[in-house]
Amino acid sequence: MSEHLLEVTNLGVQFATYGGEVKAVRGVDFYVDKGETLAIVGESGCGKSVTVQSLMGLIPMPPGKITSGSATLNGKEILGLPPKQANRFRGVEIGMIFQDPMTSLNPTMTIGDQISETLMVHRGFSYREAFTRSIELLERTRIPEASRRAKQYPFEFSGGMLQRAMIAQSLACNPAILIADEPTTALDVTIQAQILELMAELQRTEEMSIILITHDLAVVARMADRVAVMYAGQIVETGTVDEIFYESAHPYTVGLKEAMPSNRVSRDKALMPILGSPPDLFSPPKGCGYYARCPHAMKVCKHNLPPSFPISDTEHVARCWLQHEDAPKSDHITQAGR
């Protein structure tokens, strides 16, 4: 048995295009333990969604291709399985809330039928049993008049209710892990708070692990136990939520926080955007992917990929040459995190 519930090692994913091979994910490592929330954060296009979709077997191949790595769920390999084998854990042991609820549900089927289908396929329920269970799941996600709503179609639901319906569908088989890919992106602030509260409550009652994909650091601070910061297809820093926010060790993590609004009185300065653009993943840089945008870049960063340096006695690590014992010390990295 694996020590961790889910363990991903050296994951590599690329896509064949007319312009060449896009190396979307480059050597990603992370793990998830039972009952914890891991947030994977970073700018759009950094490889967050591709990472979790490859675990679920949702990458179209071709043009996609898993070039390296391993992913074990309860000690069993799940990466690159054929569809029949992937269906044994997909939706059963791992559930997923997709990024856009408006387009992720079948417009020709009622909400109740879509949830029922999951239970009939994976649990062998009869239609009547599955539909009754689907109403119970809608009630658990606080959809009013669940028995009536189960007979309605997606176009009759608001954005927030569609997101709740997707959560109900993903929870139908009591998965050990719930992947939430930008679960609040299309929702207004009030509904966002309700969805996050609902996810936290369901996690407590079901002892479920959550992988939260987001670029919203406020959501991370509220929901996460641990954080993996991703940039240019690689995880550049990993640690507990407090370590990432208050002891940031990678300039990119610092840059994300400097660009985030704050209600602290001590922060009366203007927001600082991260200048420049992410690197071209058709031809990724040999060294640190953040080199061209980093205010602390050194010569070694351009041609040499930094290893993961331990930051403390915990599992806080960062891929940055500034953490090497011979590197010049910069107070900015530490001070920006406080």
N, C-alpha and C positions, 0 to 999 in steps of 0.2 A: 504494500500500500504506500502511496505517496504521502509525504509529511504534510503537504498542503492539499486543500480541496481541488484547486486548479493550479497547475504550474506550466508556464510557457517559457521555453528556452530557445534562444537564437532564431526567432521567427523571421523569415524573409519572404516578402511577397513582391512580385513585379507584374507589370502589364505590358503586353505587346501592342504597340500603336504604329501608325504609319511613320511617325517621327523617330521611332526607336523603342527601346525598353525603358519603361518608367519604374524605377526601383522605389516603390511606395513605402515598403516596410523593410528596415535594414537591421537585422540582429536584435530583435526586441526580447527582453526577458522581464517577466513579472510573475507574481503568484497571488492567489486569493485564498484566505482561510475561511472556515465556517463562521457565518454570522457577521462578517466584517464588510465594510464598504471601501472599495478601492476606486478612487477617481483618477481617470486618465485625462489630462488637460493639455491644451496647446492650441495654436492658431488653426484656422480652417486649412485643410490640405496637408496636415502634418502626418496623417496616417492613422488617426485614432479609430475611425469607423472601419477602415480596411482591416485593421488588426482584429477586431472582434468579429467581423463578418467572415474572415478566414477561419476562425475557430468554429463558427457555426456551419461552415461549408456553404456559405452564401456567395462566394466569389465565383463569377462565371468563368469557367476554364475550358477553352480560351475565351477572352484574351488574358485572363489572370493566370498566375502560376505561383504555387508555393515553392520557393527555391531552397528553403532550408528550415530547420527547426523541429521542435517537438512540443506537443501540448497534451498533458495528461489530466484527466478528470477522475478523481478517486483512483489514481494509479493506472488508468487505462488510456491508451493513446487515442486521441480523437481527431488529430490533424490529417486532412487529406483523405478522409474515408469516402468510399462511394456512397451515393445518396441513400441506398437502402440501410446501410449500417449507420449513417449519420442520423437518420430518422429515429433511431433507437434512443438517442440522447437529446436530439434537437426538439425543443418544446416539452420534453419530459424532465430531463435533469438540468437543462439550461433553457430558460425562457428569455425572450427578447422583446423590448419595447422599441419600435423603430422611430426614426427621427421625425417623420411627418405623418401624424395620424390621419390627415385628410386623404392621403393617397395610399396608405398601407392596408386599408381594409377593402374587401371586395364590395363594390357598389351594388352588385346584383343579388346579394344575400343579406338577410336580416342579421342584426347583431347577435341575436340568440343562436341562430344557425351556425354562425362563424365560430362561436365559442363551443357549441355542441360538437362541431366537426372534429375539433382537437380531442375532445373526450372520447368520441366514438373510435377514432383512429388509434389513439395511444392507450386508452384504458378499456376499450371493448364495451362501452356503455351502449344501451339501446338509445334510440332517438329520444324517447320520453324521459329517460333517466338523465341524459345529457342536457336536455333543454331545461329540466328542473334545476340541475346543477348550475347551468349558465345564469339563471335568474338569481340564484344564491350568490354567485360571484359578482354579479352586477350590484346586488345589495351591499356586499362587502366593500365595494369601491364607491359606495355612497351615491349611486345613481337613483334618484327618486322614481317611484312607480316602476320598479324594475321589471315586473311581469308584463307591463304594457310596452316598455321601452325595448324589451328583448325581441318584440315582433316588428320593430321599426328598422328602417334602412339607414346606412351611415349618413346620407344627406339630411336626415331629420335630426341629427345630433349636432350640438355646438362643438367647437374645437376642444374645450375642456372635457366634455362628456365623451368625445371620441377617444381622448387620451385615457380616460378611466376605463372605457371599454377595452382598449388595448391592454391595459394592465390586467383586467379581469381575464382576458384571453391568455396572457402570458403566465398567469398564476393557476390556470385550470388544472394542470397536472402536478401541482406542488413542487416546482423545480428547486434544486438546491442553490442555483445561481440565477439571478435576474440581471440581464444586461440592459441597461437603460441608455440608449443612444440619443443624446440631446433631448431628454423627455419634456422639457419645458420651452423649447425654442419658439414654437408657434403660438404660445399662450400669453395672455396679458399677466401683469404682475400678481394680481390677486389670485388668479387660477393657478399660476406657478406655485405660489406658497401652499395652496391646498393640495396639489399633486405631490409636492415634496413631503408634506406632512403625512399624506396617505402612504407613500412609499416607506417612510420611516416606521409608521405604525405596523404595516404589513411585515416589514423585516423583523420587528420585535416579536410579533405573534407567530411567525412562521420559522424563525431562526434561519432566515435566508441570507445568503451573501449577495451583494450588489456590486456590479462593475458599472460605474457611472462615467459616461463619455460626455465631456462638456468643455466649453471654453469660458464658462462663467465662474470666476473665482469665488463669488458670493455663495453660489450653490455648493461649491467644494467645501468652503468653511462650515457650512451648515450640515452637510451630509456625510462627509468622508472621515474615515479612520486613517487611511494612508493615501498618498498621492504619488502618481507617476507623471512627471512632466515630459511631454513628447515634443520633439522638434526634428523636422526633416527626416521622418521615418525612424527615428531612434529615441529611446528614453534617455534623457540627459540628467535627470535627477529623480530620486525616489526617497521618500521618508514619511514620517507621520505628518498629519495635517499641521501640527504646531511647528515641526521642524521646517516644513516647506514655507510656512508663512513668516516665521520669526527667526529662522537660522538659514536662510536661503544661501546655497553654496554655488549655484550656477548663474552666470550673468543673464541668461535668458529668463530664468525664474524671477530674478530681480526686475528685469524689464517688464514682464507681465504684471507684476505688482505695482510698478511705478506708473503704468498706464491705467490702473484701476481706480475709480473714484473712491474716496474714503470720507467718513463722517468724523474722523478724528480732528480735534482742534489743532493739534500740532502739525498737521499736514495742510498748510495753507498755500503751498506752491501749486503751480499749474501741473496738469498731467503731462507725463513724458512719454511720447509714443516711441515705439521701437522703429528706428529708421531703416530704410532699405527693404529688401524682399527676401523671402526664403530662397535657398539655392535651387538650381535646376536639377531635378531628380532623374532626368535623362542621363546626366553625367554628374553624379554626386561628388562633392569635394573629397579628396583623399584624407584630409585631416578633419578638424571639427566643423560640423555643418553650420555652426553659428559664427564662424570666423569673420565673414565679410560684414557682419552687423555688430560685432562685439566691441564695446568701447575699451575692453581690457585685452584685446587680442595680442598675442606674441608670435614670434617667428615660428616657434615649434607647433603652433596651432594649425598653420596652413597645410602642412604636409603629413602630420602625424595624428592619427585618431587617438584621442585620449582614452585611457581605460577608466573603469569606475573606481574612484578614490573613496575610501571610507571617510566620513566626516566626523563620526562620533562612535561611541561604543555600541550604539543601536544599529539598525540597518539603513541609516541615512547615508546615501552614496551620491556622488555627482561625477559626471563625465566632463571634467574640466581640468586643463593643465594648471590653472591657478591653485589647485589643491595639492599639487606636487610639492614635496618638502623643499625643493630648490627654487620654487617659483617666487617672484617678488610678491610681498604681502600687500594686499589692497584692503583698506578698511571699508571701502564702499560696499563690497559684497555683504559684509556683516551688518553694517549700519542700515542698509536699505531694508533689511528684514525686520528691523525693530521699530 
